[in-house]
Amino acid sequence: MVKSVLGVYHPGLRDWIIQRVSAVFMAAYMVGLVLYVACHPGITFAVWHGLFACTAMKVATLLFVLLLLMHAWIGMWTVLTDYVKCFVLRSVLNVGIILSLVACFFWALLILWSV
C-alpha cells in the first residue's frame, strides 16, 4: 500500500491528484504568460510592472508558486522514499527540502507584494 505524503491514513491518490491538478494549472499559467509576452513585443519594465501590479495577477502568480512548491514536495518526497533507505538521512533531507520550499514561498510572497 502506498502511503500519502499529505496524510498518514490515506492512500496516495490524493497526492496523485494534487500532482495532476497543479501541473494543469502551472501549464495554463505558463501558456497565458507566454501569450502575454508574445502579444506585447518589445515589452518594457513599465508594462511588466503593470502586469504584476494587478492584484489578480499577484494572486494567480502566488497560487502558481504554491502549487509549484506542493508539486515539488510530493515529487521529492516520493523520490527520497524510493531511493534513500537510511531513515536519518531521509529525514534530514526531507527537513532541508521543506525548509527551502517554505523559504521560497515567503521569498515569492515578498517579491510579489513589493511590486
Order of alpha helices (4+ residues) and beta strands (2+ residues): alpha-alpha-alpha-alpha
